[in-house]
Amino acid sequence: MAIRNIFGLDPERGRWAFVALGFLINMCLGAVYAFSVFRKPLESLWGIGATESGLPYMIFLAAFALAMAFSGGIVERWGPRKTGVLGGGLVGLGWILAGFAPNIWLLTLFYGIIAGAGVGTIYGCPVAVAAKWFPDRKGLAVGLTVMGFGLSALVTAPIMNALIGEVGPLRTFSAMGVAFLAILFLLSLPLRYPPPDWKPAGYQPHGGQLRARTALDRREMVRTPTFYALWLTYTIGSLAGLMAAGISAPFGNEVAGLTPGLAAITVSAFAIFNGVGRPLFGWLTDRLTARYTAVLSLGLIIVASALLYLWGRGNVALYFIGFSVLWLNLGGWLAIAPTATATYFGTKHYGKNYGIVFTAYGAGALLGGFISGLIRDLTGSYLTVFVPVIVLAAVGVLVALWGLKPVPAPKPGCPQTSVHFRGKEEPDDR
C-alpha cells in the first residue's frame, strides 16, 4: 500500500497519520482567529479606527470561502499534494507580503485576499484525504483534522503577541509567513488518497446507506433540495458562531462587566471550545446522522442566545457558558457540514462539492459581522444581536428536519443517476 511507503505503517494504523498531518496543517491555517492581536498595534501604527483595522480579517474570511468554491476542481485535477503546496505557498506569500504593506488597504490585499485565498485552496485537501481514508468514521476523522483550525489561536496568538512586542506588527507578519510557508510545504508532501479499491478491514456499508456514494457531481448536487437545506443550515450555524467570535471581547467588557484584559483571556478559553467542537460534533454526526446533529446544534444555539439575551447583563458566569456553547457549535459546524457533504453526495467529487457548500461559511461570516455591527450601532447594546440569531436558528431547525436527508432515487421515467437506495428513503449515515 502507498501509505506504508510514506509512514512505514500498515494502512489501518497509518491512515491516522493523515489525520495528524491535517491537524497540524489546520493549526497554521487557523492563525486567522488570532488576528485580533494585530488590531490595536495597527491602529496605533497607521492612526486608523476599529472598522478599518478589522477589514483584513473580514476580507480574509470572505476570500477563504470564495477560494474554497474554486479549489475543489483543482484538488480533483491535481490531487491533494500539489494543491496543498499551491495553497500553502499562497498562505506564506500573503503573510510575508503583509509585512511590507504601507497602509491598511495593501495589508488587506496581501493578508486578506492572497493569504485568505491560500487558506481556501489548501483547507479542503486534508479534509478530503481524511474523508476518503475513513469511510467508516468520516465524522470523527474530519472533526479531528479540522480541530487544529479552532485550537490554532491558543498557540499562535501568544507567539504573535510576543513577536509584536519585540519587532512590531509588520515584521511579525513576515516572520509568521516564512514559518507557514516552510511548514505547509513539508506537511503537504505526504497527502494522498487511498487506492480506489481500498477499504478498512472488515468495513461494509450498513444496510440503509447509499449503494453508490460517488454519484453526485457539482451540477447534480445543486439540483437537490438536500444541498439547499445543508447550505442554509450551515450559513445559520456559521453566522451564530462567527458573530459570537467577533463580539466576545466587547460583549464581555460592555455587557458582562469584565475588564478588557480579562475579556481577552476568556476569548482564548473560548478557542478551546471551538477546537473541541469539531471532533465532538463529528463523532455525534457519525452516531446521530447529520440531520439530528444539526438540529441538536441549532437547538443549543437557541438556548445559549436566549439565556444571554434575557439574563446576560452583568452575569459573568452566563457570559462564559453562553459564549462557550456558541464557540463550541461554531467548531461543530465545521465538522457537521463536510461530513454531511461526503455522506449525502459522495466522496468522488468531494473537493468540488464541499467547495460550493463552504460558501455558506463565507455568507455566515459576512452576515454575522454586518448584523452584529448594525444592531450594536442602532441599539447601543450587543444584547439585542441575539434576537435575530434565535429566529434564524429556529428556522434552521425546521429546514434541517425537512431537508437534511439522503437524495432520493430518480422516479420511473426520469433520467437515471448513479444514486440508488436499497429500499425506500432510509437513514443517511447509520
C-alpha positions in Angstrom: 0.0 0.0 0.0 1.2 3.5 -0.7 0.7 4.6 2.9 3.2 2.0 4.1 5.9 3.6 1.8 5.3 7.0 3.5 4.9 6.2 7.2 6.2 2.7 7.4 2.9 1.5 8.9 0.1 -0.8 7.8 -2.9 1.0 6.2 -5.2 0.6 9.3 -2.7 2.3 11.6 -1.1 4.5 9.0 -4.3 6.3 7.9 -4.3 8.1 11.3 -1.1 9.8 10.3 -3.1 11.7 7.7 -5.4 13.0 10.4 -2.3 14.2 12.3 -1.0 15.9 9.2 -4.3 17.6 8.7 -4.5 18.7 12.3 -1.0 20.4 12.0 -1.9 22.0 8.7 -5.0 23.5 10.2 -3.0 24.7 13.2 -1.2 27.0 10.7 -4.3 28.0 8.7 -6.4 28.9 11.8 -4.0 31.7 12.8 -6.6 34.0 11.3 -8.6 33.6 14.5 -5.8 35.3 16.4 -5.8 38.4 14.1 -7.2 40.5 16.9 -3.7 40.7 18.4 -2.7 42.9 15.4 -5.6 45.3 15.6 -4.5 47.7 18.3 -0.9 47.8 17.1 -2.0 48.5 13.5 -4.4 51.3 14.7 -1.5 52.9 16.6 0.9 52.4 13.7 -1.3 54.0 11.0 -3.8 56.1 13.0 -6.8 54.1 11.8 -10.1 53.2 13.6 -11.5 49.8 14.6 -13.6 49.4 11.5 -10.5 49.7 9.2 -8.3 47.5 11.4 -10.9 44.7 11.2 -11.1 44.9 7.4 -8.3 42.4 6.7 -9.9 39.8 8.9 -13.3 40.1 7.3 -11.9 40.0 3.8 -9.7 37.1 4.7 -12.8 35.0 5.7 -14.6 36.0 2.5 -11.6 35.1 0.3 -11.2 31.9 2.2 -14.8 30.8 1.5 -14.7 32.0 -2.1 -11.5 30.2 -2.9 -13.0 27.0 -1.5 -15.6 27.2 -4.2 -13.0 27.1 -6.9 -10.3 24.9 -5.3 -12.3 21.8 -5.4 -11.8 21.4 -9.1 -8.0 21.9 -8.6 -7.9 19.2 -6.0 -9.7 16.8 -8.4 -7.2 17.5 -11.2 -4.0 17.9 -9.2 -4.6 15.8 -6.2 -4.2 16.9 -2.5 -0.4 17.1 -2.6 0.1 19.6 -5.4 -3.0 21.6 -4.4 -1.7 21.7 -0.8 1.7 23.0 -2.0 0.0 25.7 -4.1 -2.3 26.8 -1.2 0.5 26.7 1.3 2.6 28.9 -1.0 -0.2 31.5 -1.2 -0.6 31.5 2.5 3.1 32.1 3.2 3.3 34.7 0.4 0.4 36.6 1.7 1.7 36.8 5.2 5.2 37.7 4.1 4.0 40.5 1.8 1.7 41.8 4.6 4.9 42.7 6.4 5.8 45.2 3.7 2.3 46.9 3.5 2.5 50.7 3.8 -1.2 51.0 4.7 -4.3 49.1 5.7 -5.5 48.7 2.2 -2.5 46.9 0.9 -2.4 44.9 4.1 -6.0 43.8 3.2 -4.9 42.9 -0.3 -1.8 40.9 0.9 -3.2 39.3 4.0 -6.9 39.3 3.4 -7.1 38.3 -0.3 -3.8 36.4 -1.0 -3.4 34.6 2.3 -7.2 34.1 2.6 -7.3 32.6 -0.9 -4.4 30.4 0.0 -6.2 29.1 3.1 -9.3 28.4 0.9 -7.1 26.5 -1.6 -5.4 24.2 0.9 -8.1 23.8 3.5 -10.1 21.2 1.6 -7.0 19.0 0.9 -6.6 17.3 4.4 -10.3 17.2 4.9 -10.9 15.3 1.6 -8.0 13.0 2.4 -9.5 12.2 5.9 -12.9 11.6 4.4 -11.6 9.1 1.8 -9.4 7.2 4.3 -12.2 6.9 6.9 -15.4 5.8 5.2 -16.2 4.1 8.4 -15.6 7.1 10.7 -15.8 10.2 8.5 -17.2 12.4 11.2 -14.6 11.7 13.8 -11.7 11.8 11.3 -12.8 15.1 9.7 -13.5 16.6 13.1 -10.1 15.7 14.4 -8.5 17.0 11.2 -10.1 20.5 11.4 -9.8 20.7 15.2 -6.4 22.3 14.6 -8.1 25.3 13.0 -10.1 26.0 16.1 -7.2 25.5 18.5 -4.7 27.5 16.5 -5.2 30.7 18.4 -4.1 29.1 21.6 -0.7 28.6 20.1 -0.3 31.3 17.5 -1.8 34.2 19.5 0.9 34.2 22.3 3.6 33.7 19.7 2.4 36.6 17.6 1.8 38.8 20.6 5.3 38.3 21.8 6.8 39.0 18.4 4.8 42.2 18.0 6.2 43.4 21.3 9.7 42.7 20.1 9.7 43.6 16.4 6.3 45.3 15.7 3.3 44.1 13.8 4.6 44.2 10.3 7.8 42.2 10.9 5.6 39.7 12.8 3.5 39.2 9.7 6.6 38.4 7.6 8.2 36.1 10.3 5.0 34.1 10.6 4.7 33.9 6.8 8.2 32.4 6.4 7.3 29.8 9.1 3.9 28.9 7.5 5.5 28.7 4.0 8.0 26.1 5.2 5.7 24.1 7.4 2.8 23.9 5.0 5.1 22.8 2.1 6.5 20.0 4.2 3.2 18.8 5.6 1.5 18.8 2.1 4.0 16.5 0.5 2.7 13.2 2.1 -1.0 13.9 1.4 -2.7 11.4 -0.9 -5.9 9.4 -1.4 -6.2 5.7 -0.8 -6.2 3.4 -3.8 -9.6 3.2 -5.5 -10.3 -0.4 -4.3 -9.1 0.1 -0.7 -11.4 -0.1 2.3 -10.8 -0.6 6.0 -10.5 -4.2 7.2 -14.0 -5.6 7.9 -15.8 -2.4 6.7 -19.1 -2.9 5.0 -21.6 -0.1 4.5 -24.6 -0.6 6.8 -27.9 -1.5 5.4 -29.7 1.7 4.6 -26.6 3.5 3.3 -26.4 4.6 -0.3 -25.1 1.9 -2.6 -23.1 4.4 -4.5 -21.7 7.3 -2.6 -19.7 8.5 -5.5 -22.6 9.5 -7.6 -23.3 13.3 -7.5 -21.1 15.8 -9.1 -21.4 19.5 -8.5 -24.2 20.1 -11.1 -26.3 17.2 -9.8 -25.7 18.2 -6.2 -27.0 21.8 -6.6 -30.2 20.4 -8.1 -31.2 18.6 -4.9 -33.2 20.1 -2.0 -30.7 18.4 0.3 -28.0 20.8 -0.9 -30.0 23.9 -0.2 -31.0 22.6 3.2 -27.4 21.9 4.1 -26.2 25.3 2.7 -28.9 27.2 4.7 -28.4 25.4 8.0 -24.6 25.8 7.6 -25.0 29.5 6.9 -27.1 29.9 10.1 -24.7 27.9 12.3 -21.7 29.8 10.9 -23.4 33.1 11.4 -24.2 32.5 15.0 -20.7 31.2 15.8 -18.7 33.8 13.9 -20.9 36.6 15.3 -20.1 35.3 18.8 -16.4 35.1 17.9 -16.5 38.7 16.6 -18.2 40.2 19.7 -16.9 38.0 22.5 -14.4 40.5 23.9 -16.5 43.7 23.7 -19.6 41.8 25.0 -17.6 40.6 28.0 -16.4 44.1 28.6 -19.5 46.2 27.9 -22.3 43.8 28.9 -20.9 41.2 31.3 -18.7 43.8 33.1 -15.3 42.2 32.7 -12.1 44.3 32.4 -10.7 44.4 28.8 -7.8 42.2 29.9 -10.0 39.5 31.4 -12.3 39.6 28.5 -9.4 39.0 26.2 -8.3 36.0 28.3 -11.8 34.5 28.1 -11.6 34.6 24.3 -8.5 32.4 24.4 -10.5 30.0 26.6 -13.4 30.0 24.0 -10.9 28.8 21.4 -10.7 25.5 23.3 -14.4 25.0 22.8 -14.1 25.9 19.1 -11.5 23.2 18.7 -13.2 20.6 20.8 -16.5 21.1 18.9 -15.1 19.7 15.7 -14.3 16.1 16.8 -17.2 16.1 19.2 -19.8 17.0 16.6 -18.0 14.9 14.0 -18.5 11.9 16.4 -22.1 12.9 17.0 -22.7 13.1 13.3 -21.4 9.5 12.9 -23.8 8.4 15.7 -26.9 10.5 15.2 -26.8 11.4 11.4 -26.2 14.8 10.1 -29.8 15.8 10.3 -30.2 15.2 14.0 -26.8 16.6 14.9 -27.7 19.8 13.0 -31.0 20.0 15.0 -29.1 19.5 18.2 -26.5 22.2 17.3 -29.1 24.7 16.3 -31.2 24.0 19.5 -28.1 24.7 21.6 -27.6 28.0 19.8 -31.2 28.9 20.5 -30.9 28.1 24.2 -27.5 29.9 24.6 -28.7 33.0 22.7 -31.9 33.2 24.7 -30.1 33.0 28.0 -27.6 35.7 27.0 -30.4 38.0 25.7 -32.6 37.6 28.8 -30.1 37.5 31.6 -26.7 38.2 30.2 -26.2 41.7 31.5 -23.7 41.7 34.4 -23.7 37.9 34.6 -20.1 36.7 34.1 -20.9 33.0 34.6 -23.7 33.1 32.0 -21.4 35.1 29.6 -18.8 32.3 29.8 -21.3 29.5 29.5 -23.3 31.1 26.7 -20.3 32.0 24.5 -18.6 28.7 25.2 -21.7 27.0 23.7 -21.7 29.3 20.7 -18.0 28.8 20.0 -18.4 25.0 20.5 -21.1 25.0 17.8 -19.0 27.1 15.5 -16.4 24.4 15.6 -19.2 21.8 15.4 -20.5 23.1 12.0 -17.0 22.8 10.5 -17.4 19.0 11.2 -21.1 18.6 10.5 -21.0 20.2 7.1 -18.1 18.4 5.5 -19.3 15.1 6.9 -22.8 15.7 5.6 -21.4 16.6 2.2 -19.5 13.3 1.9 -22.5 11.4 3.3 -25.2 12.8 1.0 -23.2 13.5 -2.2 -20.3 11.0 -2.1 -16.6 11.4 -2.0 -15.7 11.0 -5.7 -16.4 14.8 -6.3 -16.0 15.8 -2.7 -13.5 18.6 -3.3 -15.7 20.4 -5.8 -18.9 19.7 -3.8 -17.6 20.9 -0.5 -16.1 24.0 -2.1 -19.7 25.0 -3.0 -21.1 24.0 0.3 -18.4 26.0 2.1 -19.6 29.3 0.6 -22.2 29.1 3.4 -19.4 29.8 5.9 -18.4 33.0 4.0 -22.0 34.1 3.8 -22.3 33.5 7.6 -19.2 35.5 8.3 -20.3 38.5 6.2 -23.9 38.4 7.5 -22.9 37.9 11.1 -20.5 40.8 11.1 -23.0 43.1 9.3 -25.9 42.2 11.6 -24.0 42.5 14.8 -22.4 45.8 13.9 -25.7 47.3 12.6 -27.7 46.3 15.6 -25.0 47.5 18.0 -24.9 50.9 16.3 -28.7 51.2 16.2 -29.5 50.0 19.8 -26.3 50.8 21.6 -26.1 47.2 23.0 -24.8 43.8 22.0 -27.6 42.1 23.8 -30.2 42.5 21.0 -28.0 40.9 18.4 -29.2 37.5 19.8 -32.8 38.1 18.8 -32.2 37.5 15.0 -29.9 34.6 15.9 -32.7 32.9 17.8 -35.1 33.4 15.0 -32.7 32.2 12.3 -31.7 29.1 14.4 -35.4 28.2 14.8 -35.8 28.4 11.1 -32.7 26.3 10.7 -34.2 23.5 12.9 -37.2 23.3 10.6 -35.1 23.3 7.5 -32.8 20.6 8.9 -35.8 18.3 9.8 -37.3 18.9 6.4 -34.4 18.9 4.1 -31.3 17.1 5.5 -31.9 13.6 4.2 -30.5 11.3 1.5 -31.1 12.2 -2.1 -34.0 10.0 -3.3 -33.6 7.7 -6.2 -35.0 9.1 -9.5 -38.6 8.4 -10.3 -39.5 6.0 -13.1 -39.2 7.7 -16.4 -36.8 10.3 -15.1 -33.1 10.4 -16.1 -31.1 8.0 -14.0 -28.2 8.9 -11.8 -25.9 6.5 -10.1 -27.5 7.1 -6.7 -29.7 4.3 -5.6 -31.3 3.1 -2.3 -31.7 -0.5 -1.3 -35.2 0.4 -0.3 -37.2 3.5 0.3 -35.7 6.5 2.0 -33.5 5.4 4.8 -31.3 6.9 7.5 -28.4 8.8 6.0 -25.3 7.5 7.8 -26.2 4.7 10.1 
